[in-house]
Amino acid sequence: MEPLPQLESCLRLAFDARDERWPSGVSLASWFLRAPTRGRRRSELDGALLFPPELRARIGAGAERAIALAMDPASWRSCPSPRPAVPLATREWLASAALALGKAEGFALTWTLLRSVAELESVAQRLLGSRTPRATVRQVLHGVGHRALRVEPFAAFVVRVLKIAQTAYAAFRHAGHSHEAAWAAVQDRLWVPHPTGRSSRSGAEARGAYLPSLLQAAAGNARKRLRRRAEEHRTQEHARALLARFAAGPGAGLWPWLDESGRFLPPHRGNSLSPEMAGTCFFALLAHAASERRSRGGPSGGLSASLGEAGFGSAEWLPDRTDDLAIRLLIAGAPLGVPESEMLEDTSLLVRATLSGTTAAEPTFSSIRPRIDLRTPEAEAMLAQARLRLPALARWVEENARELLEMA
């Protein structure tokens, strides 16, 4: 049985925050649920499954009343409204939920909850195998990639665990048990070994379960998603192949930023165009396209001419999808998965200056380190040429990177 001290602390804080109107305390899961979308129905907890006869016996004489109170949504102080369903959830959406919880219930509860999420991720990683990358664990548990969130609400696995743990905990506390006894029951409930809905070897129904079997279900869904991504040619290897194809092929003729001697900008260790430079450039270009669509109210608000003509106003390039692809390309181009910060900063500056058409308000790196100063006549001439070449680069990215977009 894995120790979960952060979850224990979180449950105690939430229950101790109860009052006469909401005797069960704060419903943590309610702050991280989205409004229903795409006709999906969120199944609620099954009282018979959550409280089998042996657990009811442990609660004692007042089991029925205590369970009914813990299962009653009206006994919990909940989020007044779920997070919006459209547009799809983003990390900003998650941050707003955490901030709303902190403002309503106190930030001590918020930080404990976030630490509980990290704790559950660590436990899940050990259950799935210590060699499983943390990014894969997050995708398994939450349906989340490097940045963009998927169709399911963020932390769907964690929300389910919170519902189960809080309900069992509250039932024991309502029945007069101590915190220690209630927490022991929660641990037993989370670590029942039989998967839900499966039959034992003798043929009897094994209705139990939760943490291992929920994780098994989440892992199964994640494996299907990863397999689908491989079949649809959207894995990290496909992203690396795209960058290598660009660097070895049309990249040299499409690269917008060249100095007086014809060398590639931003400055780098070699004199040839590398996949890392391509990944950094594509990241800056795509992130800027997503930012313009968000800040200007969508394609109807108008995109930069180079981006609009290239096709980034189409429905496929929704901001969350574009951001997700930008992050994947950036990581795919970095040799060790960590991009070079100076190259990223310089490339982002060049992209912004080229698309904006002005450098008067742009920061320059000369004030930080002697790398690129966009206020010189030579830099102005370089940017003028870059604005002529950038539309062709943007078209290449739109046409060739479209196949890597996550459409789900």
C-alpha positions in Angstrom: 0.0 0.0 0.0 1.5 3.3 -1.1 1.6 6.2 1.5 -0.3 9.3 0.3 0.4 11.9 3.0 -0.5 14.9 0.8 -3.9 13.4 -0.1 -4.5 12.7 3.6 -3.8 16.3 4.5 -6.0 17.5 1.6 -9.0 15.4 2.7 -8.6 16.6 6.3 -8.5 20.2 5.4 -11.5 19.9 3.1 -13.6 18.1 5.7 -12.6 20.5 8.5 -13.8 23.4 6.4 -17.5 22.2 6.8 -20.3 24.2 8.4 -23.9 23.8 9.2 -25.1 24.2 5.6 -22.4 21.9 4.1 -21.6 19.3 6.8 -19.4 17.3 4.4 -16.9 20.1 3.7 -15.5 21.2 0.4 -16.0 19.1 -2.7 -12.6 19.4 -4.3 -13.5 17.6 -7.5 -16.2 20.1 -8.3 -13.7 22.8 -8.9 -12.0 20.9 -11.7 -15.0 19.6 -13.7 -16.0 20.9 -17.1 -19.5 21.4 -18.3 -20.7 18.4 -20.3 -19.8 18.4 -24.0 -20.1 16.2 -27.1 -23.0 14.3 -25.5 -20.8 12.7 -22.9 -22.3 11.6 -19.6 -20.1 11.7 -16.5 -21.0 8.7 -14.4 -21.4 9.4 -10.7 -20.2 7.2 -7.9 -22.1 4.0 -7.3 -22.9 3.7 -3.6 -23.1 -0.1 -3.6 -19.7 -0.3 -5.3 -18.1 2.4 -3.1 -19.5 0.9 0.2 -19.6 -2.9 0.0 -21.0 -4.8 3.0 -17.6 -5.2 4.7 -16.9 -1.5 4.6 -20.4 -0.7 5.9 -19.8 -3.0 8.8 -16.6 -1.1 9.6 -18.5 2.2 9.6 -20.8 0.9 12.4 -24.4 1.3 13.5 -24.9 4.7 11.8 -23.6 3.5 8.4 -26.7 4.2 6.4 -27.2 7.7 7.6 -23.5 8.6 7.3 -23.2 7.1 3.8 -26.4 8.9 2.6 -25.0 12.2 3.9 -21.6 11.7 2.2 -23.3 10.7 -1.1 -25.6 13.7 -1.0 -24.2 16.5 -3.3 -26.1 19.1 -1.3 -24.0 18.3 1.8 -20.9 19.5 0.1 -19.8 23.1 -0.6 -19.1 23.0 -4.3 -17.9 25.2 -7.1 -20.9 27.4 -8.1 -20.4 26.7 -11.8 -18.3 24.2 -13.9 -15.5 25.4 -16.1 -16.7 26.2 -19.7 -16.9 23.4 -22.2 -16.1 25.5 -25.3 -13.4 26.4 -26.1 -11.5 23.2 -25.1 -9.8 23.4 -21.8 -6.4 25.0 -21.6 -3.8 25.3 -18.9 -5.2 28.8 -18.4 -8.5 27.1 -17.7 -6.9 24.9 -15.1 -5.1 27.9 -13.5 -8.4 29.8 -13.3 -10.0 26.8 -11.5 -7.2 26.6 -9.0 -7.3 30.3 -8.4 -11.1 30.2 -7.9 -10.7 27.5 -5.3 -8.0 29.5 -3.5 -10.1 32.6 -3.4 -13.2 30.8 -2.2 -11.7 28.3 0.2 -8.2 29.5 1.0 -4.9 28.9 -0.8 -3.7 26.4 1.8 -6.3 24.0 0.4 -5.3 24.9 -3.2 -1.6 24.1 -2.6 -2.4 20.9 -0.7 -4.6 19.8 -3.6 -1.9 20.5 -6.2 0.6 18.6 -4.1 -1.8 15.7 -4.0 -2.0 15.7 -7.8 1.7 15.5 -8.0 1.7 12.8 -5.4 -0.8 10.7 -7.3 1.3 11.1 -10.5 4.3 9.8 -8.7 2.4 6.8 -7.4 1.0 6.1 -10.9 4.4 6.3 -12.4 5.6 3.6 -10.0 2.5 1.5 -10.8 3.0 1.9 -14.5 6.8 1.3 -14.3 9.6 3.6 -13.2 10.9 3.8 -16.8 7.7 5.4 -18.0 8.4 9.0 -18.9 6.6 11.6 -16.7 5.0 13.1 -19.8 3.5 9.8 -20.7 2.2 9.4 -17.1 0.5 12.8 -17.3 -1.1 11.8 -20.6 -2.3 8.6 -19.1 -3.8 10.2 -16.0 -5.1 13.5 -17.4 -5.3 13.1 -21.2 -2.8 16.0 -21.4 0.1 16.4 -23.8 3.0 18.8 -23.5 0.6 21.8 -23.5 -2.8 21.3 -25.0 -5.5 19.5 -23.1 -7.5 16.8 -24.8 -11.3 16.2 -25.0 -11.6 14.9 -21.5 -11.4 17.3 -18.5 -8.0 17.9 -17.1 -7.1 15.5 -14.2 -10.0 13.2 -14.9 -8.2 10.4 -13.1 -7.4 12.7 -10.1 -11.0 14.0 -10.0 -12.3 10.4 -9.8 -9.8 9.6 -7.0 -10.8 12.7 -5.1 -14.5 11.8 -5.3 -13.9 8.3 -4.1 -11.6 9.3 -1.3 -13.6 12.2 -0.1 -16.9 10.3 0.0 -15.4 7.4 2.0 -13.6 9.7 4.3 -16.7 11.9 5.0 -18.9 8.8 5.7 -16.5 7.6 8.4 -16.2 11.0 10.0 -20.0 11.5 9.9 -20.3 8.2 11.7 -18.1 9.5 14.5 -14.8 7.9 13.6 -11.5 9.7 14.1 -9.4 11.1 11.3 -7.0 8.2 11.6 -9.7 5.6 11.2 -11.3 7.4 8.3 -8.0 7.7 6.5 -7.2 4.0 7.0 -10.6 3.2 5.4 -9.8 5.5 2.4 -6.4 3.7 1.9 -8.1 0.3 2.0 -10.7 1.5 -0.4 -8.2 2.9 -2.9 -6.0 -0.2 -2.8 -8.6 -2.9 -3.2 -6.8 -5.2 -5.7 -9.7 -6.3 -8.0 -10.5 -4.3 -11.1 -14.1 -3.0 -11.2 -16.5 -5.1 -13.1 -14.3 -8.1 -13.5 -15.0 -11.6 -12.3 -12.7 -13.6 -10.1 -11.3 -17.0 -11.1 -14.2 -18.7 -9.3 -16.7 -16.8 -11.4 -17.9 -14.6 -8.6 -18.2 -10.9 -9.3 -15.4 -8.8 -7.9 -16.8 -5.4 -7.1 -14.1 -3.5 -5.6 -11.4 -1.2 -6.4 -10.2 1.7 -7.2 -6.7 3.2 -7.6 -5.1 0.3 -9.4 -8.1 -0.5 -11.5 -8.8 3.1 -12.4 -5.1 3.4 -13.4 -5.4 0.3 -15.5 -8.4 1.8 -17.3 -6.6 5.1 -17.9 -3.5 3.3 -19.1 -5.5 1.3 -21.5 -7.1 4.5 -22.9 -3.7 6.1 -23.2 -2.2 3.1 -25.0 -5.0 3.3 -27.5 -4.4 7.0 -28.0 -0.6 6.5 -28.4 -1.2 3.7 -30.9 -3.6 6.0 -32.8 -1.1 8.7 -32.9 1.5 6.3 -34.3 -1.0 5.1 -37.0 -1.8 8.7 -37.9 1.9 9.7 -38.1 1.8 12.2 -35.2 4.5 10.8 -32.9 7.7 12.6 -31.8 9.6 10.7 -34.4 7.4 12.1 -37.2 8.0 15.6 -35.8 11.8 15.0 -35.9 11.5 13.7 -39.5 9.7 16.8 -40.5 12.4 19.1 -39.1 15.2 17.0 -40.7 13.4 17.1 -44.0 13.1 20.9 -43.8 16.8 21.4 -42.7 18.2 19.1 -45.4 15.9 20.2 -48.2 14.1 23.5 -48.8 15.2 25.1 -45.5 18.2 26.9 -46.8 16.1 28.6 -49.6 13.2 29.5 -47.3 15.1 30.7 -44.2 14.2 34.4 -43.8 17.1 35.7 -41.7 20.5 36.0 -43.2 23.4 38.4 -42.3 25.5 40.4 -44.7 27.7 37.4 -45.5 24.7 35.1 -46.1 25.0 33.2 -42.8 21.9 32.1 -41.0 20.5 34.1 -38.1 20.2 33.7 -35.2 23.9 33.0 -34.6 24.6 29.3 -33.8 27.6 27.0 -33.5 27.5 25.7 -37.1 27.1 27.4 -40.4 24.4 25.1 -41.7 20.7 25.0 -41.0 20.0 22.4 -38.2 16.8 20.7 -37.2 17.1 22.5 -33.8 17.0 25.8 -35.6 14.0 24.6 -37.6 12.2 23.5 -34.5 12.8 26.8 -32.7 11.6 28.8 -35.7 8.5 26.7 -36.2 7.7 27.0 -32.5 8.0 30.8 -32.6 6.0 31.1 -35.8 3.2 28.8 -34.6 3.0 30.2 -31.1 2.7 33.7 -32.6 -0.1 32.5 -34.9 -2.0 31.0 -32.0 -1.5 34.1 -29.9 -2.9 36.3 -32.8 -6.0 34.1 -33.1 -6.6 34.4 -29.4 -5.9 38.1 -28.9 -7.7 39.2 -32.0 -10.9 37.2 -31.6 -10.2 34.5 -34.1 -9.5 34.7 -37.9 -12.2 37.3 -38.3 -10.1 39.7 -36.2 -7.4 39.5 -38.9 -4.0 37.7 -38.8 -0.6 39.0 -39.9 -0.6 39.0 -43.7 2.1 36.3 -43.9 0.1 34.0 -41.6 -3.3 34.8 -43.1 -2.1 34.1 -46.7 -0.4 30.9 -45.6 -3.7 29.5 -44.3 -3.4 29.7 -40.5 -6.9 31.2 -40.3 -8.4 27.8 -41.2 -10.4 25.8 -38.7 -7.7 23.2 -38.4 -5.3 25.7 -36.8 -7.2 26.3 -33.6 -5.0 28.0 -31.0 -4.8 25.0 -28.6 -3.9 22.6 -31.4 -1.3 25.1 -32.8 0.3 25.6 -29.4 0.5 21.8 -28.9 2.2 21.3 -32.2 4.6 24.2 -31.5 5.7 22.6 -28.3 6.1 19.2 -29.9 8.3 20.6 -32.7 10.4 22.6 -30.3 11.1 19.6 -28.2 11.6 17.3 -31.2 14.3 19.7 -32.5 16.3 19.9 -29.3 19.0 17.2 -29.1 18.3 16.4 -25.5 14.6 17.5 -25.4 15.6 20.9 -23.9 15.8 23.8 -26.3 18.7 26.2 -26.2 17.4 29.3 -24.4 19.5 31.9 -26.3 18.5 30.5 -29.7 14.8 30.4 -28.6 14.9 34.0 -27.4 16.7 35.3 -30.5 14.4 33.4 -32.9 11.3 34.7 -31.1 12.6 38.2 -31.4 13.2 37.8 -35.1 9.8 36.3 -35.7 8.0 39.1 -33.8 10.0 41.9 -35.5 9.4 40.4 -38.9 5.7 39.9 -38.5 5.1 43.2 -36.7 6.8 45.3 -39.4 8.4 47.5 -36.9 11.3 47.3 -34.4 10.8 50.6 -32.6 9.0 49.0 -29.6 10.8 45.7 -29.7 13.4 44.8 -27.0 16.9 44.2 -28.3 19.4 41.7 -27.0 22.1 44.2 -27.1 20.9 45.4 -23.7 21.3 41.9 -22.3 24.2 40.5 -24.2 25.9 41.4 -27.5 23.9 39.2 -29.9 21.3 40.9 -32.1 20.6 44.6 -32.2 17.6 45.3 -34.5 18.1 49.1 -34.4 21.0 49.1 -36.8 20.7 49.9 -40.6 22.0 46.4 -41.4 19.3 44.8 -39.2 16.6 46.9 -40.9 17.8 45.7 -44.3 17.9 42.1 -43.0 14.3 42.3 -41.7 13.1 43.9 -45.0 14.4 40.9 -46.9 13.0 38.5 -44.2 9.5 40.0 -44.7 9.7 39.1 -48.4 10.8 35.5 -47.6 8.7 34.7 -44.6 5.4 34.1 -46.5 7.0 31.2 -48.4 8.3 29.7 -45.1 4.8 30.1 -43.5 3.2 28.3 -46.4 5.7 25.4 -46.2 5.0 25.0 -42.5 1.2 25.2 -42.9 1.2 22.6 -45.8 3.7 20.2 -44.2 3.0 20.4 -40.5 -0.8 20.1 -40.9 -0.5 16.3 -40.9 1.0 16.5 -37.4 -1.9 18.4 -35.9 -3.9 16.6 -33.1 -7.5 16.7 -34.4 -9.1 14.9 -31.4 
